[in-house]
Amino acid sequence: MNPLGRRTVQLARTKNYLDRLYNVYPNEISSRRVDEDLLKEVQRLFQENRSVELLQTLLDLEKFPIKDSYVSF
């Protein structure tokens, strides 16, 4: 592994990596409005335990689950 790659892996393994990443690349997590009818549909699908339809409905939303560049970390 090259030195830069090795250093990147070392940094990623530290406990405060994400905090340090936010200091370098600030990211605003924005809230969103969900249409009231769509929200009722999501609640209904959840209560009826219709997981496949619920997941598909949530995936069709503009942002799912949140728009955060670092969520994978």
Gaussian input, Z-matrix of N, CA and C with variables (Angstrom, degrees):
# hf/3-21g

backbone

0 1
 N
 C     1     B1
 C     2     B2     1     A1
 N     3     B3     2     A2     1     D1
 C     4     B4     3     A3     2     D2
 C     5     B5     4     A4     3     D3
 N     6     B6     5     A5     4     D4
 C     7     B7     6     A6     5     D5
 C     8     B8     7     A7     6     D6
 N     9     B9     8     A8     7     D7
 C    10    B10     9     A9     8     D8
 C    11    B11    10    A10     9     D9
 N    12    B12    11    A11    10    D10
 C    13    B13    12    A12    11    D11
 C    14    B14    13    A13    12    D12
 N    15    B15    14    A14    13    D13
 C    16    B16    15    A15    14    D14
 C    17    B17    16    A16    15    D15
 N    18    B18    17    A17    16    D16
 C    19    B19    18    A18    17    D17
 C    20    B20    19    A19    18    D18
 N    21    B21    20    A20    19    D19
 C    22    B22    21    A21    20    D20
 C    23    B23    22    A22    21    D21
 N    24    B24    23    A23    22    D22
 C    25    B25    24    A24    23    D23
 C    26    B26    25    A25    24    D24
 N    27    B27    26    A26    25    D25
 C    28    B28    27    A27    26    D26
 C    29    B29    28    A28    27    D27
 N    30    B30    29    A29    28    D28
 C    31    B31    30    A30    29    D29
 C    32    B32    31    A31    30    D30
 N    33    B33    32    A32    31    D31
 C    34    B34    33    A33    32    D32
 C    35    B35    34    A34    33    D33
 N    36    B36    35    A35    34    D34
 C    37    B37    36    A36    35    D35
 C    38    B38    37    A37    36    D36
 N    39    B39    38    A38    37    D37
 C    40    B40    39    A39    38    D38
 C    41    B41    40    A40    39    D39
 N    42    B42    41    A41    40    D40
 C    43    B43    42    A42    41    D41
 C    44    B44    43    A43    42    D42
 N    45    B45    44    A44    43    D43
 C    46    B46    45    A45    44    D44
 C    47    B47    46    A46    45    D45
 N    48    B48    47    A47    46    D46
 C    49    B49    48    A48    47    D47
 C    50    B50    49    A49    48    D48
 N    51    B51    50    A50    49    D49
 C    52    B52    51    A51    50    D50
 C    53    B53    52    A52    51    D51
 N    54    B54    53    A53    52    D52
 C    55    B55    54    A54    53    D53
 C    56    B56    55    A55    54    D54
 N    57    B57    56    A56    55    D55
 C    58    B58    57    A57    56    D56
 C    59    B59    58    A58    57    D57
 N    60    B60    59    A59    58    D58
 C    61    B61    60    A60    59    D59
 C    62    B62    61    A61    60    D60
 N    63    B63    62    A62    61    D61
 C    64    B64    63    A63    62    D62
 C    65    B65    64    A64    63    D63
 N    66    B66    65    A65    64    D64
 C    67    B67    66    A66    65    D65
 C    68    B68    67    A67    66    D66
 N    69    B69    68    A68    67    D67
 C    70    B70    69    A69    68    D68
 C    71    B71    70    A70    69    D69
 N    72    B72    71    A71    70    D70
 C    73    B73    72    A72    71    D71
 C    74    B74    73    A73    72    D72
 N    75    B75    74    A74    73    D73
 C    76    B76    75    A75    74    D74
 C    77    B77    76    A76    75    D75
 N    78    B78    77    A77    76    D76
 C    79    B79    78    A78    77    D77
 C    80    B80    79    A79    78    D78
 N    81    B81    80    A80    79    D79
 C    82    B82    81    A81    80    D80
 C    83    B83    82    A82    81    D81
 N    84    B84    83    A83    82    D82
 C    85    B85    84    A84    83    D83
 C    86    B86    85    A85    84    D84
 N    87    B87    86    A86    85    D85
 C    88    B88    87    A87    86    D86
 C    89    B89    88    A88    87    D87
 N    90    B90    89    A89    88    D88
 C    91    B91    90    A90    89    D89
 C    92    B92    91    A91    90    D90
 N    93    B93    92    A92    91    D91
 C    94    B94    93    A93    92    D92
 C    95    B95    94    A94    93    D93
 N    96    B96    95    A95    94    D94
 C    97    B97    96    A96    95    D95
 C    98    B98    97    A97    96    D96
 N    99    B99    98    A98    97    D97
 C   100   B100    99    A99    98    D98
 C   101   B101   100   A100    99    D99
 N   102   B102   101   A101   100   D100
 C   103   B103   102   A102   101   D101
 C   104   B104   103   A103   102   D102
 N   105   B105   104   A104   103   D103
 C   106   B106   105   A105   104   D104
 C   107   B107   106   A106   105   D105
 N   108   B108   107   A107   106   D106
 C   109   B109   108   A108   107   D107
 C   110   B110   109   A109   108   D108
 N   111   B111   110   A110   109   D109
 C   112   B112   111   A111   110   D110
 C   113   B113   112   A112   111   D111
 N   114   B114   113   A113   112   D112
 C   115   B115   114   A114   113   D113
 C   116   B116   115   A115   114   D114
 N   117   B117   116   A116   115   D115
 C   118   B118   117   A117   116   D116
 C   119   B119   118   A118   117   D117
 N   120   B120   119   A119   118   D118
 C   121   B121   120   A120   119   D119
 C   122   B122   121   A121   120   D120
 N   123   B123   122   A122   121   D121
 C   124   B124   123   A123   122   D122
 C   125   B125   124   A124   123   D123
 N   126   B126   125   A125   124   D124
 C   127   B127   126   A126   125   D125
 C   128   B128   127   A127   126   D126
 N   129   B129   128   A128   127   D127
 C   130   B130   129   A129   128   D128
 C   131   B131   130   A130   129   D129
 N   132   B132   131   A131   130   D130
 C   133   B133   132   A132   131   D131
 C   134   B134   133   A133   132   D132
 N   135   B135   134   A134   133   D133
 C   136   B136   135   A135   134   D134
 C   137   B137   136   A136   135   D135
 N   138   B138   137   A137   136   D136
 C   139   B139   138   A138   137   D137
 C   140   B140   139   A139   138   D138
 N   141   B141   140   A140   139   D139
 C   142   B142   141   A141   140   D140
 C   143   B143   142   A142   141   D141
 N   144   B144   143   A143   142   D142
 C   145   B145   144   A144   143   D143
 C   146   B146   145   A145   144   D144
 N   147   B147   146   A146   145   D145
 C   148   B148   147   A147   146   D146
 C   149   B149   148   A148   147   D147
 N   150   B150   149   A149   148   D148
 C   151   B151   150   A150   149   D149
 C   152   B152   151   A151   150   D150
 N   153   B153   152   A152   151   D151
 C   154   B154   153   A153   152   D152
 C   155   B155   154   A154   153   D153
 N   156   B156   155   A155   154   D154
 C   157   B157   156   A156   155   D155
 C   158   B158   157   A157   156   D156
 N   159   B159   158   A158   157   D157
 C   160   B160   159   A159   158   D158
 C   161   B161   160   A160   159   D159
 N   162   B162   161   A161   160   D160
 C   163   B163   162   A162   161   D161
 C   164   B164   163   A163   162   D162
 N   165   B165   164   A164   163   D163
 C   166   B166   165   A165   164   D164
 C   167   B167   166   A166   165   D165
 N   168   B168   167   A167   166   D166
 C   169   B169   168   A168   167   D167
 C   170   B170   169   A169   168   D168
 N   171   B171   170   A170   169   D169
 C   172   B172   171   A171   170   D170
 C   173   B173   172   A172   171   D171
 N   174   B174   173   A173   172   D172
 C   175   B175   174   A174   173   D173
 C   176   B176   175   A175   174   D174
 N   177   B177   176   A176   175   D175
 C   178   B178   177   A177   176   D176
 C   179   B179   178   A178   177   D177
 N   180   B180   179   A179   178   D178
 C   181   B181   180   A180   179   D179
 C   182   B182   181   A181   180   D180
 N   183   B183   182   A182   181   D181
 C   184   B184   183   A183   182   D182
 C   185   B185   184   A184   183   D183
 N   186   B186   185   A185   184   D184
 C   187   B187   186   A186   185   D185
 C   188   B188   187   A187   186   D186
 N   189   B189   188   A188   187   D187
 C   190   B190   189   A189   188   D188
 C   191   B191   190   A190   189   D189
 N   192   B192   191   A191   190   D190
 C   193   B193   192   A192   191   D191
 C   194   B194   193   A193   192   D192
 N   195   B195   194   A194   193   D193
 C   196   B196   195   A195   194   D194
 C   197   B197   196   A196   195   D195
 N   198   B198   197   A197   196   D196
 C   199   B199   198   A198   197   D197
 C   200   B200   199   A199   198   D198
 N   201   B201   200   A200   199   D199
 C   202   B202   201   A201   200   D200
 C   203   B203   202   A202   201   D201
 N   204   B204   203   A203   202   D202
 C   205   B205   204   A204   203   D203
 C   206   B206   205   A205   204   D204
 N   207   B207   206   A206   205   D205
 C   208   B208   207   A207   206   D206
 C   209   B209   208   A208   207   D207
 N   210   B210   209   A209   208   D208
 C   211   B211   210   A210   209   D209
 C   212   B212   211   A211   210   D210
 N   213   B213   212   A212   211   D211
 C   214   B214   213   A213   212   D212
 C   215   B215   214   A214   213   D213
 N   216   B216   215   A215   214   D214
 C   217   B217   216   A216   215   D215
 C   218   B218   217   A217   216   D216

   B1=1.4577
   B2=1.5357
   B3=1.3175
   B4=1.4662
   B5=1.5370
   B6=1.3241
   B7=1.4767
   B8=1.5279
   B9=1.3271
   B10=1.4709
   B11=1.5271
   B12=1.3158
   B13=1.4638
   B14=1.5122
   B15=1.3401
   B16=1.4647
   B17=1.5262
   B18=1.3183
   B19=1.4726
   B20=1.5362
   B21=1.3168
   B22=1.4680
   B23=1.5208
   B24=1.3165
   B25=1.4689
   B26=1.5266
   B27=1.3158
   B28=1.4650
   B29=1.5311
   B30=1.3269
   B31=1.4698
   B32=1.5194
   B33=1.3176
   B34=1.4710
   B35=1.5292
   B36=1.3032
   B37=1.4659
   B38=1.5240
   B39=1.3118
   B40=1.4592
   B41=1.5266
   B42=1.3150
   B43=1.4628
   B44=1.5239
   B45=1.3024
   B46=1.4667
   B47=1.5320
   B48=1.3113
   B49=1.4652
   B50=1.5322
   B51=1.3177
   B52=1.4673
   B53=1.5232
   B54=1.3196
   B55=1.4711
   B56=1.5231
   B57=1.3152
   B58=1.4625
   B59=1.5221
   B60=1.3197
   B61=1.4644
   B62=1.5332
   B63=1.3291
   B64=1.4702
   B65=1.5304
   B66=1.3128
   B67=1.4655
   B68=1.5211
   B69=1.3178
   B70=1.4617
   B71=1.5297
   B72=1.3416
   B73=1.4674
   B74=1.5210
   B75=1.3298
   B76=1.4687
   B77=1.5329
   B78=1.3019
   B79=1.4552
   B80=1.5175
   B81=1.3004
   B82=1.4597
   B83=1.5210
   B84=1.3150
   B85=1.4547
   B86=1.5192
   B87=1.3021
   B88=1.4594
   B89=1.5289
   B90=1.3097
   B91=1.4524
   B92=1.5216
   B93=1.2788
   B94=1.4581
   B95=1.5152
   B96=1.2936
   B97=1.4548
   B98=1.5268
   B99=1.3237
   B100=1.4572
   B101=1.5180
   B102=1.3170
   B103=1.4638
   B104=1.5328
   B105=1.3181
   B106=1.4637
   B107=1.5280
   B108=1.3156
   B109=1.4689
   B110=1.5260
   B111=1.3098
   B112=1.4624
   B113=1.5213
   B114=1.3138
   B115=1.4532
   B116=1.5310
   B117=1.3101
   B118=1.4668
   B119=1.5249
   B120=1.3264
   B121=1.4657
   B122=1.5255
   B123=1.3127
   B124=1.4617
   B125=1.5332
   B126=1.3057
   B127=1.4593
   B128=1.5264
   B129=1.3236
   B130=1.4639
   B131=1.5293
   B132=1.3175
   B133=1.4656
   B134=1.5242
   B135=1.3215
   B136=1.4635
   B137=1.5287
   B138=1.3109
   B139=1.4680
   B140=1.5267
   B141=1.3268
   B142=1.4606
   B143=1.5326
   B144=1.3238
   B145=1.4629
   B146=1.5356
   B147=1.3179
   B148=1.4614
   B149=1.5311
   B150=1.3062
   B151=1.4625
   B152=1.5216
   B153=1.3169
   B154=1.4664
   B155=1.5298
   B156=1.3249
   B157=1.4657
   B158=1.5272
   B159=1.3259
   B160=1.4656
   B161=1.5264
   B162=1.3017
   B163=1.4574
   B164=1.5239
   B165=1.3187
   B166=1.4603
   B167=1.5291
   B168=1.3000
   B169=1.4593
   B170=1.5259
   B171=1.3232
   B172=1.4690
   B173=1.5296
   B174=1.3128
   B175=1.4690
   B176=1.5169
   B177=1.3239
   B178=1.4632
   B179=1.5250
   B180=1.3298
   B181=1.4644
   B182=1.5221
   B183=1.3265
   B184=1.4538
   B185=1.5278
   B186=1.3134
   B187=1.4590
   B188=1.5218
   B189=1.3079
   B190=1.4505
   B191=1.5040
   B192=1.2883
   B193=1.4495
   B194=1.5220
   B195=1.3463
   B196=1.4504
   B197=1.5162
   B198=1.2945
   B199=1.4522
   B200=1.5300
   B201=1.3057
   B202=1.4560
   B203=1.5151
   B204=1.3035
   B205=1.4539
   B206=1.5035
   B207=1.3220
   B208=1.4579
   B209=1.5282
   B210=1.3066
   B211=1.4563
   B212=1.5241
   B213=1.3145
   B214=1.4654
   B215=1.5204
   B216=1.3341
   B217=1.4528
   B218=1.5037
   A1=107.46
   A2=115.89
   A3=118.29
   A4=110.41
   A5=117.30
   A6=120.84
   A7=113.70
   A8=117.87
   A9=119.87
   A10=110.57
   A11=116.62
   A12=120.14
   A13=112.13
   A14=116.43
   A15=121.48
   A16=110.82
   A17=116.61
   A18=120.80
   A19=110.65
   A20=117.06
   A21=121.10
   A22=110.43
   A23=117.22
   A24=121.24
   A25=110.03
   A26=117.67
   A27=120.89
   A28=110.57
   A29=116.55
   A30=119.85
   A31=111.67
   A32=116.16
   A33=120.31
   A34=111.52
   A35=117.83
   A36=121.52
   A37=113.56
   A38=118.30
   A39=120.34
   A40=110.35
   A41=115.68
   A42=120.79
   A43=112.87
   A44=117.30
   A45=119.56
   A46=112.49
   A47=116.98
   A48=120.56
   A49=112.19
   A50=116.56
   A51=119.80
   A52=111.43
   A53=117.50
   A54=120.56
   A55=110.79
   A56=115.78
   A57=119.89
   A58=110.78
   A59=116.69
   A60=121.08
   A61=110.68
   A62=116.76
   A63=120.77
   A64=111.68
   A65=117.45
   A66=119.81
   A67=111.66
   A68=116.59
   A69=120.73
   A70=110.99
   A71=115.78
   A72=121.30
   A73=109.15
   A74=117.68
   A75=119.36
   A76=110.63
   A77=114.60
   A78=120.32
   A79=108.59
   A80=116.00
   A81=120.07
   A82=108.91
   A83=115.88
   A84=120.33
   A85=106.34
   A86=115.91
   A87=119.75
   A88=110.45
   A89=114.70
   A90=119.62
   A91=108.87
   A92=116.58
   A93=120.03
   A94=110.03
   A95=114.19
   A96=121.47
   A97=108.11
   A98=115.53
   A99=121.12
   A100=107.03
   A101=115.41
   A102=121.41
   A103=109.95
   A104=116.24
   A105=121.70
   A106=111.93
   A107=117.84
   A108=120.58
   A109=111.28
   A110=116.03
   A111=120.45
   A112=110.99
   A113=116.65
   A114=120.96
   A115=111.15
   A116=117.37
   A117=121.31
   A118=110.93
   A119=115.95
   A120=120.33
   A121=110.79
   A122=116.77
   A123=121.28
   A124=110.22
   A125=117.41
   A126=121.09
   A127=111.29
   A128=116.10
   A129=120.34
   A130=111.04
   A131=116.57
   A132=120.44
   A133=111.46
   A134=116.17
   A135=120.43
   A136=111.10
   A137=116.52
   A138=120.64
   A139=111.76
   A140=116.94
   A141=121.06
   A142=112.21
   A143=116.27
   A144=122.30
   A145=111.90
   A146=116.55
   A147=122.49
   A148=108.02
   A149=114.44
   A150=122.35
   A151=113.81
   A152=117.51
   A153=120.04
   A154=110.29
   A155=116.49
   A156=120.02
   A157=111.21
   A158=116.30
   A159=120.75
   A160=110.59
   A161=116.14
   A162=119.66
   A163=110.89
   A164=117.28
   A165=120.07
   A166=110.94
   A167=117.46
   A168=121.61
   A169=110.56
   A170=116.75
   A171=120.27
   A172=111.18
   A173=116.73
   A174=119.93
   A175=112.08
   A176=117.42
   A177=121.43
   A178=112.92
   A179=116.89
   A180=119.65
   A181=109.69
   A182=116.80
   A183=121.90
   A184=112.26
   A185=116.86
   A186=122.17
   A187=107.72
   A188=117.85
   A189=119.93
   A190=108.73
   A191=121.96
   A192=126.17
   A193=111.99
   A194=116.41
   A195=120.81
   A196=107.95
   A197=116.07
   A198=118.90
   A199=107.29
   A200=115.25
   A201=121.90
   A202=107.87
   A203=117.30
   A204=121.86
   A205=113.33
   A206=118.16
   A207=120.63
   A208=112.29
   A209=118.64
   A210=120.13
   A211=111.93
   A212=118.72
   A213=120.44
   A214=112.47
   A215=117.63
   A216=119.71
   A217=110.77
   D1=140.33
   D2=179.99
   D3=-74.13
   D4=160.44
   D5=-175.56
   D6=-57.73
   D7=-38.75
   D8=-179.77
   D9=-67.00
   D10=-42.96
   D11=177.45
   D12=-62.67
   D13=-41.71
   D14=177.89
   D15=-61.57
   D16=-43.93
   D17=179.85
   D18=-65.41
   D19=-38.49
   D20=178.44
   D21=-61.99
   D22=-45.39
   D23=178.72
   D24=-63.03
   D25=-41.75
   D26=178.80
   D27=-61.23
   D28=-43.74
   D29=178.86
   D30=-64.69
   D31=-41.37
   D32=-177.98
   D33=-64.90
   D34=-24.84
   D35=-179.69
   D36=-83.78
   D37=-8.70
   D38=-179.74
   D39=-75.26
   D40=155.10
   D41=-176.41
   D42=-66.27
   D43=-33.15
   D44=-174.88
   D45=-102.93
   D46=25.10
   D47=-176.76
   D48=-58.54
   D49=-49.00
   D50=-177.75
   D51=-64.05
   D52=-40.02
   D53=176.87
   D54=-60.53
   D55=-43.78
   D56=178.84
   D57=-65.65
   D58=-37.57
   D59=178.63
   D60=-64.06
   D61=-41.03
   D62=176.65
   D63=-63.56
   D64=-33.71
   D65=177.94
   D66=-66.38
   D67=-36.30
   D68=-179.77
   D69=-80.21
   D70=-43.57
   D71=-177.99
   D72=-123.79
   D73=82.81
   D74=-179.89
   D75=-60.94
   D76=145.36
   D77=-176.94
   D78=-137.83
   D79=126.48
   D80=178.09
   D81=-92.34
   D82=122.56
   D83=175.49
   D84=-90.72
   D85=116.46
   D86=-174.91
   D87=-101.45
   D88=147.55
   D89=176.15
   D90=-85.50
   D91=169.74
   D92=-178.26
   D93=-143.43
   D94=159.30
   D95=176.38
   D96=-100.86
   D97=132.04
   D98=176.19
   D99=-110.30
   D100=133.65
   D101=178.75
   D102=-52.64
   D103=134.08
   D104=-175.49
   D105=-58.91
   D106=-40.78
   D107=178.84
   D108=-64.94
   D109=-40.32
   D110=178.16
   D111=-66.25
   D112=-38.88
   D113=176.93
   D114=-62.31
   D115=-40.94
   D116=177.10
   D117=-64.19
   D118=-38.19
   D119=177.57
   D120=-63.91
   D121=-42.73
   D122=177.59
   D123=-61.65
   D124=-44.51
   D125=178.98
   D126=-62.80
   D127=-41.78
   D128=179.78
   D129=-63.47
   D130=-46.61
   D131=178.94
   D132=-61.76
   D133=-38.16
   D134=177.62
   D135=-64.68
   D136=-47.19
   D137=-178.76
   D138=-65.06
   D139=-31.82
   D140=179.33
   D141=-86.41
   D142=3.28
   D143=178.39
   D144=56.68
   D145=40.47
   D146=178.78
   D147=-99.12
   D148=75.50
   D149=-169.87
   D150=-60.72
   D151=-43.41
   D152=-176.98
   D153=-64.15
   D154=-48.01
   D155=179.53
   D156=-65.49
   D157=-37.21
   D158=178.41
   D159=-62.90
   D160=-47.94
   D161=-179.77
   D162=-62.67
   D163=-42.31
   D164=179.22
   D165=-63.01
   D166=-40.76
   D167=178.33
   D168=-63.66
   D169=-43.21
   D170=179.10
   D171=-66.52
   D172=-38.75
   D173=179.01
   D174=-67.09
   D175=-26.09
   D176=179.13
   D177=-77.57
   D178=-12.30
   D179=177.56
   D180=-64.41
   D181=157.67
   D182=-178.77
   D183=-56.73
   D184=-42.76
   D185=178.99
   D186=-129.20
   D187=129.48
   D188=178.35
   D189=-141.57
   D190=130.79
   D191=-15.17
   D192=-79.61
   D193=-33.50
   D194=174.01
   D195=-143.33
   D196=159.25
   D197=176.67
   D198=-95.36
   D199=98.37
   D200=-178.12
   D201=-143.55
   D202=116.81
   D203=-175.43
   D204=-62.83
   D205=-23.30
   D206=-175.02
   D207=-104.45
   D208=11.52
   D209=-174.18
   D210=-61.05
   D211=-28.94
   D212=-179.44
   D213=-70.63
   D214=-18.89
   D215=178.64
   D216=-80.50

